[in-house]
Amino acid sequence: MGYKILVTNDDGYEAKGILALLSALRELEDVTVVVVAPANEKSACGHSLTLTRPLRFVSVGDDFYKLEDGTPADCVYLSLSTLFESERPDLLVSGINRGSNMGEDITYSGTAAGAMEGVLHGVPSIAISQVMDFTNPDGDFSLAQKTIKKLVTKIREGSFPLPEREFLNVNIPPEKEEAEIKVTYAGYRHYANDAHLHRNPRGEEFYWLGLHPLNFSQRSGVEGLSDYEAIEAGYISITPIMLDMSAYKSMDSLKEWL
């Protein structure tokens, strides 16, 4: 059967990024790609699973399914329980996301959550995102395509570079044809509340949650480049992300506090 790759995303099954990813992976020799993606956009849904209603695969092409009202984590969880019940895929790739997933935004990201769900089940996983210059709303995914082919080929020829329950989070700089890859840490994102009040014709109030500008700073005591610094300098950022969120350095101080 060759090398099997499961693909998902959080922008929906019709998104340009996932179609670009599928096209790139299918150029690799002896690769079988199975796509299971949300039927609708699920950006910023985090690592959520659907537990209050049933889910249904809908075939939209050869080895290509949408999951009605499913999240990226649903797509991976259900795929591994059904389509790959007898044999796990060799690799999972989530993306190509339209927009960045850097710093603490990783905790919001459905793209990252797809990769999280993969490594929870022992499948080596990559989340890949295209940082956008939104003056070009369609985006250019060609460098992301080159990068994912390079990473998949390197993994196939050797091994996945991370231990269990860690995944690769890749961010691609905008408007670049070529770029060097830099290993980075997740940056320190600055957040603010940004909600926009509107009223419908009946005078009822509702809010749109706004987008924050990408403002980051260095983490104290950490050497090297953050993902944001790498992108700002025109590099491809690749960050190893671990699912263990225990604050080990705070355990002793917590014991003293108790």
Secondary structure, 3 states (H helix, E strand, C coil): CCEEEEEECCCCCCCHHHHHHHHHHCCCCCEEEEEEEECCCCCCCCCCCCCCCCCCEEEEECCEEEECCCCHHHHHHHHHHCCCCCCCCCEEEEEEEECCCCHHHHHCCHHHHHHHHHHHCCCCEEEEEECCCCCCCCCCCHHHHHHHHHHHHHHHHCCCCCCCCEEEEEEECCCCCCCCEEECECCEECCCCCEEEEECCCCCEEEEECCCCCCEECCCCCCCCEHHHHHHCCCEEEEEEECCCCCHHHHHHHHHHC
